Protein backbone atom coordinates (compact mmCIF):
# COMPACT_ATOMS: atom_id res chain seq x y z
CA UNK A 1 0.00 0.00 0.00
CA UNK A 2 1.47 3.33 -1.09
CA UNK A 3 1.02 6.71 0.55
CA UNK A 4 0.98 10.30 -0.62
CA UNK A 5 0.28 13.65 0.99
CA UNK A 6 -2.85 15.63 0.04
CA UNK A 7 -3.66 18.82 1.89
CA UNK A 8 -0.98 18.13 4.46
CA UNK A 9 -2.44 14.74 5.41
CA UNK A 10 -1.09 11.30 4.61
CA UNK A 11 -3.37 9.45 2.20
CA UNK A 12 -3.08 5.69 1.75
CA UNK A 13 -3.42 4.16 -1.69
CA UNK A 14 -4.88 0.65 -1.46
CA UNK A 15 -3.38 -2.28 -3.28
CA UNK A 16 -5.24 -3.01 -6.51
CA UNK A 17 -5.43 -5.79 -9.02
CA UNK A 18 -4.73 -5.45 -12.72
CA UNK A 19 -8.35 -4.74 -13.62
CA UNK A 20 -8.66 -1.98 -11.05
CA UNK A 21 -5.43 -0.38 -12.24
CA UNK A 22 -6.77 -0.34 -15.80
CA UNK A 23 -9.99 1.36 -14.70
CA UNK A 24 -7.99 3.83 -12.60
CA UNK A 25 -5.80 4.68 -15.61
CA UNK A 26 -8.93 5.33 -17.67
CA UNK A 27 -10.35 7.57 -14.95
CA UNK A 28 -7.19 9.62 -14.56
CA UNK A 29 -6.85 9.95 -18.36
CA UNK A 30 -10.41 11.18 -18.95
CA UNK A 31 -10.11 13.47 -15.93
CA UNK A 32 -7.07 15.12 -17.51
CA UNK A 33 -8.93 15.42 -20.82
CA UNK A 34 -11.83 17.09 -19.02
CA UNK A 35 -9.57 19.59 -17.25
CA UNK A 36 -7.80 20.49 -20.50
CA UNK A 37 -11.15 20.86 -22.26
CA UNK A 38 -12.49 23.05 -19.46
CA UNK A 39 -9.46 25.32 -19.78
CA UNK A 40 -9.85 25.52 -23.56
CA UNK A 41 -13.64 26.00 -23.29
CA UNK A 42 -14.34 22.86 -25.35
CA UNK A 43 -17.79 22.10 -23.96
CA UNK A 44 -18.58 18.90 -25.85
CA UNK A 45 -15.15 17.40 -25.27
CA UNK A 46 -15.44 18.09 -21.55
CA UNK A 47 -18.96 16.63 -21.52
CA UNK A 48 -17.82 13.45 -23.28
CA UNK A 49 -14.99 13.05 -20.77
CA UNK A 50 -17.39 13.42 -17.85
CA UNK A 51 -19.71 10.80 -19.30
CA UNK A 52 -16.84 8.31 -19.08
CA UNK A 53 -15.22 9.46 -15.83
CA UNK A 54 -17.46 8.20 -13.02
CA UNK A 55 -18.31 4.88 -14.73
CA UNK A 56 -14.55 4.26 -14.87
CA UNK A 57 -14.28 5.13 -11.18
CA UNK A 58 -17.13 2.72 -10.51
CA UNK A 59 -15.10 0.08 -12.33
CA UNK A 60 -12.23 0.74 -9.92
CA UNK A 61 -14.57 0.16 -6.99
CA UNK A 62 -16.24 -2.97 -8.39
CA UNK A 63 -12.94 -4.64 -9.20
CA UNK A 64 -11.34 -3.75 -5.86
CA UNK A 65 -13.98 -4.35 -3.19
CA UNK A 66 -16.26 -7.38 -2.77
CA UNK A 67 -20.00 -7.00 -2.82
CA UNK A 68 -21.28 -5.51 0.41
CA UNK A 69 -23.57 -2.81 1.67
CA UNK A 70 -20.89 -0.11 1.47
CA UNK A 71 -20.07 -0.83 -2.17
CA UNK A 72 -23.73 -0.86 -3.24
CA UNK A 73 -24.52 2.55 -1.74
CA UNK A 74 -21.31 4.16 -3.01
CA UNK A 75 -22.11 2.93 -6.52
CA UNK A 76 -25.54 4.54 -6.15
CA UNK A 77 -23.84 7.79 -5.10
CA UNK A 78 -21.56 7.64 -8.14
CA UNK A 79 -24.60 7.07 -10.37
CA UNK A 80 -26.33 10.24 -9.19
CA UNK A 81 -23.05 12.13 -9.46
CA UNK A 82 -22.72 10.85 -13.02
CA UNK A 83 -26.19 12.16 -13.86
CA UNK A 84 -25.26 15.53 -12.39
CA UNK A 85 -22.04 15.63 -14.40
CA UNK A 86 -23.58 15.47 -17.86
CA UNK A 87 -27.37 15.57 -17.61
CA UNK A 88 -27.17 18.55 -15.29
CA UNK A 89 -25.32 20.43 -18.05
CA UNK A 90 -28.02 19.64 -20.61
CA UNK A 91 -31.16 20.31 -18.55
CA UNK A 92 -32.28 23.83 -17.69
CA UNK A 93 -31.86 25.40 -15.19
CA UNK A 94 -28.46 23.76 -14.87
CA UNK A 95 -27.76 24.65 -11.25
CA UNK A 96 -31.14 23.34 -10.02
CA UNK A 97 -30.69 19.95 -11.68
CA UNK A 98 -27.12 19.69 -10.45
CA UNK A 99 -28.18 20.48 -6.88
CA UNK A 100 -30.87 17.80 -7.11
CA UNK A 101 -28.66 15.06 -8.53
CA UNK A 102 -25.72 15.72 -6.22
CA UNK A 103 -28.03 16.02 -3.22
CA UNK A 104 -29.24 12.47 -3.90
CA UNK A 105 -25.63 11.38 -4.34
CA UNK A 106 -24.65 12.78 -0.96
CA UNK A 107 -27.63 11.08 0.66
CA UNK A 108 -26.36 7.77 -0.73
CA UNK A 109 -22.90 8.51 0.63
CA UNK A 110 -24.43 9.25 4.03
CA UNK A 111 -26.30 5.95 4.07
CA UNK A 112 -23.12 4.14 2.98
CA UNK A 113 -20.95 5.73 5.69
CA UNK A 114 -23.51 5.61 8.53
CA UNK A 115 -22.32 2.24 9.97
CA UNK A 116 -18.88 3.84 10.51
CA UNK A 117 -20.21 6.75 12.56
CA UNK A 118 -18.69 5.48 15.82
CA UNK A 119 -15.22 5.94 14.27
CA UNK A 120 -15.96 9.41 12.91
CA UNK A 121 -15.52 12.86 14.43
CA UNK A 122 -19.07 12.69 15.80
CA UNK A 123 -17.44 11.65 19.08
CA UNK A 124 -14.88 14.47 18.92
CA UNK A 125 -16.65 17.75 19.72
CA UNK A 126 -13.70 19.94 18.75
CA UNK A 127 -13.28 18.54 15.24
CA UNK A 128 -17.04 18.31 14.77
CA UNK A 129 -17.31 21.99 15.63
CA UNK A 130 -14.74 22.81 12.92
CA UNK A 131 -16.89 21.10 10.30
CA UNK A 132 -20.04 22.81 11.58
CA UNK A 133 -18.46 26.26 11.66
CA UNK A 134 -16.90 25.85 8.23
CA UNK A 135 -20.13 24.79 6.51
CA UNK A 136 -22.16 27.42 8.40
CA UNK A 137 -19.75 30.19 7.41
CA UNK A 138 -19.85 29.18 3.75
CA UNK A 139 -23.64 29.02 3.74
CA UNK A 140 -23.88 32.41 5.46
CA UNK A 141 -21.71 33.83 2.70
CA UNK A 142 -23.57 32.27 -0.23
CA UNK A 143 -27.24 32.04 0.76
CA UNK A 144 -28.00 35.80 0.91
CA UNK A 145 -26.96 36.14 -2.75
CA UNK A 146 -29.02 33.15 -3.92
CA UNK A 147 -32.55 34.31 -3.09
CA UNK A 148 -35.05 32.46 -0.93
CA UNK A 149 -35.70 29.58 -3.35
CA UNK A 150 -32.13 28.66 -4.20
CA UNK A 151 -31.04 29.74 -0.75
CA UNK A 152 -33.33 27.17 0.87
CA UNK A 153 -32.04 24.49 -1.48
CA UNK A 154 -28.45 25.46 -0.70
CA UNK A 155 -29.06 25.19 3.05
CA UNK A 156 -30.44 21.67 2.68
CA UNK A 157 -27.64 20.75 0.29
CA UNK A 158 -24.93 22.25 2.48
CA UNK A 159 -26.14 20.42 5.58
CA UNK A 160 -26.23 17.13 3.67
CA UNK A 161 -22.77 17.77 2.28
CA UNK A 162 -21.42 18.55 5.75
CA UNK A 163 -22.92 15.43 7.30
CA UNK A 164 -21.49 13.32 4.48
CA UNK A 165 -18.02 14.73 5.06
CA UNK A 166 -18.30 14.14 8.81
CA UNK A 167 -19.36 10.51 8.34
CA UNK A 168 -16.58 9.98 5.80
CA UNK A 169 -14.06 10.48 8.59
CA UNK A 170 -15.11 7.11 9.99
CA UNK A 171 -13.56 5.31 7.01
CA UNK A 172 -10.04 6.64 7.45
CA UNK A 173 -7.78 9.51 6.37
CA UNK A 174 -8.25 9.02 2.62
CA UNK A 175 -12.02 9.38 2.78
CA UNK A 176 -11.62 12.21 5.30
CA UNK A 177 -9.60 14.27 2.82
CA UNK A 178 -12.07 13.33 0.08
CA UNK A 179 -14.96 14.71 2.09
CA UNK A 180 -13.14 17.97 2.81
CA UNK A 181 -12.20 18.44 -0.85
CA UNK A 182 -15.81 17.73 -1.81
CA UNK A 183 -16.94 20.61 0.44
CA UNK A 184 -14.41 22.90 -1.26
CA UNK A 185 -15.58 21.81 -4.72
CA UNK A 186 -19.30 22.13 -4.14
CA UNK A 187 -19.04 25.41 -2.30
CA UNK A 188 -16.91 26.70 -5.18
CA UNK A 189 -19.87 26.04 -7.47
CA UNK A 190 -22.17 27.99 -5.17
CA UNK A 191 -19.75 30.90 -4.85
CA UNK A 192 -19.10 31.18 -8.59
CA UNK A 193 -22.81 30.80 -9.39
CA UNK A 194 -24.35 33.21 -6.87
CA UNK A 195 -21.72 35.41 -5.20
CA UNK A 196 -19.37 36.07 -8.14
CA UNK A 197 -21.27 34.85 -11.22
CA UNK A 198 -19.05 34.92 -14.27
CA UNK A 199 -16.39 36.99 -12.54
CA UNK A 200 -13.86 34.35 -11.51
CA UNK A 201 -11.42 33.31 -14.18
CA UNK A 202 -10.80 29.57 -14.52
CA UNK A 203 -13.64 28.84 -12.10
CA UNK A 204 -14.58 25.64 -13.96
CA UNK A 205 -11.01 24.39 -13.72
CA UNK A 206 -11.03 24.86 -9.94
CA UNK A 207 -14.43 23.24 -9.55
CA UNK A 208 -13.77 20.20 -11.73
CA UNK A 209 -10.25 19.53 -10.48
CA UNK A 210 -11.37 19.45 -6.84
CA UNK A 211 -14.49 17.47 -7.73
CA UNK A 212 -12.64 14.73 -9.60
CA UNK A 213 -10.03 14.46 -6.84
CA UNK A 214 -12.76 14.29 -4.18
CA UNK A 215 -14.61 11.46 -5.91
CA UNK A 216 -11.36 9.55 -6.37
CA UNK A 217 -10.33 9.92 -2.73
CA UNK A 218 -13.74 8.82 -1.46
CA UNK A 219 -13.65 5.69 -3.62
CA UNK A 220 -10.09 4.88 -2.57
CA UNK A 221 -11.13 5.34 1.05
CA UNK A 222 -14.06 2.99 0.53
CA UNK A 223 -11.84 0.36 -1.08
CA UNK A 224 -9.47 0.44 1.88
CA UNK A 225 -12.19 0.69 4.54
CA UNK A 226 -12.41 -2.17 7.06
CA UNK A 227 -15.64 -3.79 8.08
CA UNK A 228 -17.88 -1.47 10.11
CA UNK A 229 -17.66 -1.81 13.88
CA UNK A 230 -20.07 -4.28 15.39
CA UNK A 231 -22.88 -2.83 17.43
CA UNK A 232 -22.51 -4.10 20.97
CA UNK A 233 -24.26 -2.94 24.08
CA UNK A 234 -26.66 -3.93 26.84
CA UNK A 235 -29.54 -6.14 25.79
CA UNK A 236 -32.68 -4.34 24.74
CA UNK A 237 -35.90 -4.60 26.70
CA UNK A 238 -37.64 -5.70 23.53
CA UNK A 239 -34.98 -8.22 22.59
CA UNK A 240 -36.60 -11.69 22.68
CA UNK A 241 -33.29 -13.13 23.84
CA UNK A 242 -32.80 -10.59 26.58
CA UNK A 243 -32.80 -11.91 30.12
CA UNK A 244 -34.03 -8.55 31.36
CA UNK A 245 -37.18 -8.67 29.26
CA UNK A 246 -40.08 -9.57 31.55
CA UNK A 247 -41.96 -11.14 28.66
CA UNK A 248 -39.13 -13.57 28.02
CA UNK A 249 -38.77 -14.65 31.66
CA UNK A 250 -39.44 -18.32 32.42
CA UNK A 251 -43.07 -19.06 33.20
CA UNK A 252 -42.54 -22.07 35.51
CA UNK A 253 -42.91 -21.59 39.26
CA UNK A 254 -39.73 -21.47 41.28
CA UNK A 255 -38.91 -24.50 43.38
CA UNK A 256 -39.78 -24.18 47.10
CA UNK A 257 -36.88 -23.46 49.39
CA UNK A 258 -35.27 -26.44 51.03
CA UNK A 259 -35.48 -26.95 54.77
CA UNK A 260 -32.23 -26.19 56.47
CA UNK A 261 -30.30 -29.19 57.61
CA UNK A 262 -29.33 -29.08 61.27
CA UNK A 263 -25.61 -29.35 61.86
CA UNK A 264 -24.41 -32.55 63.51
CA UNK A 265 -24.08 -32.46 67.26
CA UNK A 266 -20.58 -32.14 68.53
CA UNK A 267 -19.39 -34.50 71.29
CA UNK A 268 -19.58 -31.71 73.85
CA UNK A 269 -23.29 -31.07 73.13
CA UNK A 270 -24.33 -34.72 72.97
CA UNK A 271 -27.67 -35.33 74.61
CA UNK A 272 -27.60 -37.25 77.91
CA UNK A 273 -28.91 -40.79 77.92
CA UNK A 274 -32.11 -41.43 79.80
C-alpha positions as CSV (number, residue, x, y, z in Angstrom):
1,X,0.0,0.0,0.0
2,X,1.5,3.3,-1.1
3,X,1.0,6.7,0.6
4,X,1.0,10.3,-0.6
5,X,0.3,13.6,1.0
6,X,-2.9,15.6,0.0
7,X,-3.7,18.8,1.9
8,X,-1.0,18.1,4.5
9,X,-2.4,14.7,5.4
10,X,-1.1,11.3,4.6
11,X,-3.4,9.4,2.2
12,X,-3.1,5.7,1.7
13,X,-3.4,4.2,-1.7
14,X,-4.9,0.7,-1.5
15,X,-3.4,-2.3,-3.3
16,X,-5.2,-3.0,-6.5
17,X,-5.4,-5.8,-9.0
18,X,-4.7,-5.4,-12.7
19,X,-8.4,-4.7,-13.6
20,X,-8.7,-2.0,-11.1
21,X,-5.4,-0.4,-12.2
22,X,-6.8,-0.3,-15.8
23,X,-10.0,1.4,-14.7
24,X,-8.0,3.8,-12.6
25,X,-5.8,4.7,-15.6
26,X,-8.9,5.3,-17.7
27,X,-10.3,7.6,-14.9
28,X,-7.2,9.6,-14.6
29,X,-6.9,10.0,-18.4
30,X,-10.4,11.2,-19.0
31,X,-10.1,13.5,-15.9
32,X,-7.1,15.1,-17.5
33,X,-8.9,15.4,-20.8
34,X,-11.8,17.1,-19.0
35,X,-9.6,19.6,-17.3
36,X,-7.8,20.5,-20.5
37,X,-11.2,20.9,-22.3
38,X,-12.5,23.1,-19.5
39,X,-9.5,25.3,-19.8
40,X,-9.9,25.5,-23.6
41,X,-13.6,26.0,-23.3
42,X,-14.3,22.9,-25.3
43,X,-17.8,22.1,-24.0
44,X,-18.6,18.9,-25.9
45,X,-15.1,17.4,-25.3
46,X,-15.4,18.1,-21.5
47,X,-19.0,16.6,-21.5
48,X,-17.8,13.5,-23.3
49,X,-15.0,13.1,-20.8
50,X,-17.4,13.4,-17.8
51,X,-19.7,10.8,-19.3
52,X,-16.8,8.3,-19.1
53,X,-15.2,9.5,-15.8
54,X,-17.5,8.2,-13.0
55,X,-18.3,4.9,-14.7
56,X,-14.6,4.3,-14.9
57,X,-14.3,5.1,-11.2
58,X,-17.1,2.7,-10.5
59,X,-15.1,0.1,-12.3
60,X,-12.2,0.7,-9.9
61,X,-14.6,0.2,-7.0
62,X,-16.2,-3.0,-8.4
63,X,-12.9,-4.6,-9.2
64,X,-11.3,-3.8,-5.9
65,X,-14.0,-4.4,-3.2
66,X,-16.3,-7.4,-2.8
67,X,-20.0,-7.0,-2.8
68,X,-21.3,-5.5,0.4
69,X,-23.6,-2.8,1.7
70,X,-20.9,-0.1,1.5
71,X,-20.1,-0.8,-2.2
72,X,-23.7,-0.9,-3.2
73,X,-24.5,2.6,-1.7
74,X,-21.3,4.2,-3.0
75,X,-22.1,2.9,-6.5
76,X,-25.5,4.5,-6.1
77,X,-23.8,7.8,-5.1
78,X,-21.6,7.6,-8.1
79,X,-24.6,7.1,-10.4
80,X,-26.3,10.2,-9.2
81,X,-23.1,12.1,-9.5
82,X,-22.7,10.9,-13.0
83,X,-26.2,12.2,-13.9
84,X,-25.3,15.5,-12.4
85,X,-22.0,15.6,-14.4
86,X,-23.6,15.5,-17.9
87,X,-27.4,15.6,-17.6
88,X,-27.2,18.6,-15.3
89,X,-25.3,20.4,-18.1
90,X,-28.0,19.6,-20.6
91,X,-31.2,20.3,-18.6
92,X,-32.3,23.8,-17.7
93,X,-31.9,25.4,-15.2
94,X,-28.5,23.8,-14.9
95,X,-27.8,24.7,-11.2
96,X,-31.1,23.3,-10.0
97,X,-30.7,20.0,-11.7
98,X,-27.1,19.7,-10.5
99,X,-28.2,20.5,-6.9
100,X,-30.9,17.8,-7.1
101,X,-28.7,15.1,-8.5
102,X,-25.7,15.7,-6.2
103,X,-28.0,16.0,-3.2
104,X,-29.2,12.5,-3.9
105,X,-25.6,11.4,-4.3
106,X,-24.6,12.8,-1.0
107,X,-27.6,11.1,0.7
108,X,-26.4,7.8,-0.7
109,X,-22.9,8.5,0.6
110,X,-24.4,9.3,4.0
111,X,-26.3,5.9,4.1
112,X,-23.1,4.1,3.0
113,X,-21.0,5.7,5.7
114,X,-23.5,5.6,8.5
115,X,-22.3,2.2,10.0
116,X,-18.9,3.8,10.5
117,X,-20.2,6.8,12.6
118,X,-18.7,5.5,15.8
119,X,-15.2,5.9,14.3
120,X,-16.0,9.4,12.9
121,X,-15.5,12.9,14.4
122,X,-19.1,12.7,15.8
123,X,-17.4,11.6,19.1
124,X,-14.9,14.5,18.9
125,X,-16.7,17.8,19.7
126,X,-13.7,19.9,18.8
127,X,-13.3,18.5,15.2
128,X,-17.0,18.3,14.8
129,X,-17.3,22.0,15.6
130,X,-14.7,22.8,12.9
131,X,-16.9,21.1,10.3
132,X,-20.0,22.8,11.6
133,X,-18.5,26.3,11.7
134,X,-16.9,25.8,8.2
135,X,-20.1,24.8,6.5
136,X,-22.2,27.4,8.4
137,X,-19.8,30.2,7.4
138,X,-19.8,29.2,3.8
139,X,-23.6,29.0,3.7
140,X,-23.9,32.4,5.5
141,X,-21.7,33.8,2.7
142,X,-23.6,32.3,-0.2
143,X,-27.2,32.0,0.8
144,X,-28.0,35.8,0.9
145,X,-27.0,36.1,-2.8
146,X,-29.0,33.2,-3.9
147,X,-32.5,34.3,-3.1
148,X,-35.0,32.5,-0.9
149,X,-35.7,29.6,-3.4
150,X,-32.1,28.7,-4.2
151,X,-31.0,29.7,-0.7
152,X,-33.3,27.2,0.9
153,X,-32.0,24.5,-1.5
154,X,-28.4,25.5,-0.7
155,X,-29.1,25.2,3.1
156,X,-30.4,21.7,2.7
157,X,-27.6,20.8,0.3
158,X,-24.9,22.3,2.5
159,X,-26.1,20.4,5.6
160,X,-26.2,17.1,3.7
161,X,-22.8,17.8,2.3
162,X,-21.4,18.5,5.8
163,X,-22.9,15.4,7.3
164,X,-21.5,13.3,4.5
165,X,-18.0,14.7,5.1
166,X,-18.3,14.1,8.8
167,X,-19.4,10.5,8.3
168,X,-16.6,10.0,5.8
169,X,-14.1,10.5,8.6
170,X,-15.1,7.1,10.0
171,X,-13.6,5.3,7.0
172,X,-10.0,6.6,7.5
173,X,-7.8,9.5,6.4
174,X,-8.3,9.0,2.6
175,X,-12.0,9.4,2.8
176,X,-11.6,12.2,5.3
177,X,-9.6,14.3,2.8
178,X,-12.1,13.3,0.1
179,X,-15.0,14.7,2.1
180,X,-13.1,18.0,2.8
181,X,-12.2,18.4,-0.8
182,X,-15.8,17.7,-1.8
183,X,-16.9,20.6,0.4
184,X,-14.4,22.9,-1.3
185,X,-15.6,21.8,-4.7
186,X,-19.3,22.1,-4.1
187,X,-19.0,25.4,-2.3
188,X,-16.9,26.7,-5.2
189,X,-19.9,26.0,-7.5
190,X,-22.2,28.0,-5.2
191,X,-19.7,30.9,-4.9
192,X,-19.1,31.2,-8.6
193,X,-22.8,30.8,-9.4
194,X,-24.4,33.2,-6.9
195,X,-21.7,35.4,-5.2
196,X,-19.4,36.1,-8.1
197,X,-21.3,34.9,-11.2
198,X,-19.0,34.9,-14.3
199,X,-16.4,37.0,-12.5
200,X,-13.9,34.4,-11.5
201,X,-11.4,33.3,-14.2
202,X,-10.8,29.6,-14.5
203,X,-13.6,28.8,-12.1
204,X,-14.6,25.6,-14.0
205,X,-11.0,24.4,-13.7
206,X,-11.0,24.9,-9.9
207,X,-14.4,23.2,-9.6
208,X,-13.8,20.2,-11.7
209,X,-10.2,19.5,-10.5
210,X,-11.4,19.5,-6.8
211,X,-14.5,17.5,-7.7
212,X,-12.6,14.7,-9.6
213,X,-10.0,14.5,-6.8
214,X,-12.8,14.3,-4.2
215,X,-14.6,11.5,-5.9
216,X,-11.4,9.5,-6.4
217,X,-10.3,9.9,-2.7
218,X,-13.7,8.8,-1.5
219,X,-13.6,5.7,-3.6
220,X,-10.1,4.9,-2.6
221,X,-11.1,5.3,1.1
222,X,-14.1,3.0,0.5
223,X,-11.8,0.4,-1.1
224,X,-9.5,0.4,1.9
225,X,-12.2,0.7,4.5
226,X,-12.4,-2.2,7.1
227,X,-15.6,-3.8,8.1
228,X,-17.9,-1.5,10.1
229,X,-17.7,-1.8,13.9
230,X,-20.1,-4.3,15.4
231,X,-22.9,-2.8,17.4
232,X,-22.5,-4.1,21.0
233,X,-24.3,-2.9,24.1
234,X,-26.7,-3.9,26.8
235,X,-29.5,-6.1,25.8
236,X,-32.7,-4.3,24.7
237,X,-35.9,-4.6,26.7
238,X,-37.6,-5.7,23.5
239,X,-35.0,-8.2,22.6
240,X,-36.6,-11.7,22.7
241,X,-33.3,-13.1,23.8
242,X,-32.8,-10.6,26.6
243,X,-32.8,-11.9,30.1
244,X,-34.0,-8.6,31.4
245,X,-37.2,-8.7,29.3
246,X,-40.1,-9.6,31.6
247,X,-42.0,-11.1,28.7
248,X,-39.1,-13.6,28.0
249,X,-38.8,-14.6,31.7
250,X,-39.4,-18.3,32.4
251,X,-43.1,-19.1,33.2
252,X,-42.5,-22.1,35.5
253,X,-42.9,-21.6,39.3
254,X,-39.7,-21.5,41.3
255,X,-38.9,-24.5,43.4
256,X,-39.8,-24.2,47.1
257,X,-36.9,-23.5,49.4
258,X,-35.3,-26.4,51.0
259,X,-35.5,-27.0,54.8
260,X,-32.2,-26.2,56.5
261,X,-30.3,-29.2,57.6
262,X,-29.3,-29.1,61.3
263,X,-25.6,-29.4,61.9
264,X,-24.4,-32.6,63.5
265,X,-24.1,-32.5,67.3
266,X,-20.6,-32.1,68.5
267,X,-19.4,-34.5,71.3
268,X,-19.6,-31.7,73.8
269,X,-23.3,-31.1,73.1
270,X,-24.3,-34.7,73.0
271,X,-27.7,-35.3,74.6
272,X,-27.6,-37.3,77.9
273,X,-28.9,-40.8,77.9
274,X,-32.1,-41.4,79.8
